[in-house]
Amino acid sequence: MDAIQFIKQEHTKAKAAFATLLEAAPARRAAIWNELAPELKAHEEIEEACLYGPLLDEGPSDAKLLDWVSDKHSDEVERVENLIEKTENLDPKDVGWLTIVKEIHSALEQHILQEEGEIFPRVAQFWDQDKLNEAGEEMTEMKAEKSGRH
């Protein structure tokens, strides 16, 4: 599986987890969130280590891709991390917690749309299939390590 396929698969899992979380009874939210939040963090670390960091090192000539890997992606990640941090001081049964989680969900939906619609096609033009496959293998290994399934 190449890097783009790997990330799209992860996006699908995150969307499903958010759907479950947002429909869950207040008493179930904490358990679902305690599984989802570390997955979001691992996803970001994998993207940075195996895709966006190496892309930045290579300095793509595509201005939009360069802007994404040098600034925009990390700005979006920081925004979501700050929101996740806010949830730590709130009770998942409270409406305030749910409001922040909905904001995280919305931010991630926009992030996914931008990655899949604009960024991934540019990555696929910049990296050949061998490079995409290599990055995908690294992502799979890193995910297994983070999940304790290595």
N, C-alpha and C positions, 0 to 999 in steps of 0.2 A: 504494500500500500504506500503510495507516495505521500508527501507532506500535506498537500492540499486535501487529498482524500481523508487522511487522518484527522485533520482539523475539522473538516466538514462533518465527519462522524461524531467528533466530540461536540460540535455545535448541536447536532441532532439530540444527543444525550442530554445536554444542558437544557434545551428547549423542553424536552419531556419532563425533566426533573422540576423545572419551574412550573410547568402546567400542573403537576401533581402537588407541588407546594402551595400554589395559589388557590387550589381547590380544597386543600386539606382543612380539616377541622382545627381550630386553634390549638387544641391539645396535642395534635400530631406535628405541628409546624417545626418545633425545635428539633425533633428527631430527623426530619427530612433535611432541614437546613444544616444540621451538623454533618450530614453526608455530602451535601452539595457545596458548601463553602470551601472545604479543602480541595474539592475537585476543580473549582474555579481558579484557585490559587495555583494548583499544579498545572492547569491548562496554560495559564499565563507564563509560568516558568518554562514550560516546554516550548511554547511559541518563541519566547525570547532566546532561549539557548540554541534551538535547532533551526529556526527560520529567520526571525527578524534580526538577531545579532549577527549571524553570518552574512545576511543580505547587506546590512549596514557596513560590515567590514569590506565587502566587495564594491561598495559605492555604486549602486545602479545609476545609470544615466537618465532613467525615467524620473522626471521631477516629482511626480505624484507618489511613486513608490519610495523614492528617497525621503520625501517629506513624511510619509507614513512610518518608515522604519527608524527615522531619526528623531521624530517628535510626536506625531499624532497618536501613534499606538501607545506610547508610554504615558501620554497625557490622559488618554481614555482609561488605561489600566489604573492610573493613580486615582482618578475620579471614582471608579468602582471600588477600589481598595478602601478609600475614605468612607464610602457609604457602608461597606461591609463592617468597617470598624465601628460605625455608629450603631449597628445592630447589636454589637456585643454588650452594650449597656442597657438594652431594652428587653422586655419579656416578649417572646414570640406570640403570646396570646393577646398582646395589646395591638390596637389599631395603628399606633405610631410605628411599631416594628414592621407591620405589614405594608405601611405606606413606603417605608424606606426600601423594603424588598421589592416592591413594585417599581420603584425608581431604578433599582439595580437591574431588574428584568428589562425595563424599557431601554436603559443604556446598553445592555448587552444585545438586545434585539437590533438596535441601530448599528452596533459594532459588527455584528454578524452580517448584516445586509451590506455594509461597506466592504468588509473583507471579501465576502463571497462574490459580490457584484463588481467591485472595482479593483481590489488589491490582488486577489488570487490570479485573475487573468494576466496581470502585469508580472507577477512572480513567474507564471508559466512561460512568459515570453523571455524573461531574464535568465531563468535556470532551465537547463535541458532536462529531459526525463531522468537521466542517470542521477543528476544532482537532487532532483525532487525525490527519487526513490531512496537515495542515501539519507536525506533528511527525514524521510518517513520512517526509515528503520531506526534512526536515532530517537525519534519521538516515541516509537513503540517501546523501545528499551527503557527510555526514561520514565515513561508512564508505568511500566511494569515495576521498576524500582520504587517509584513513589507509592504504588499500590501494594508493595510488598509481595508481588508475584514474580519475582525474578529467579 
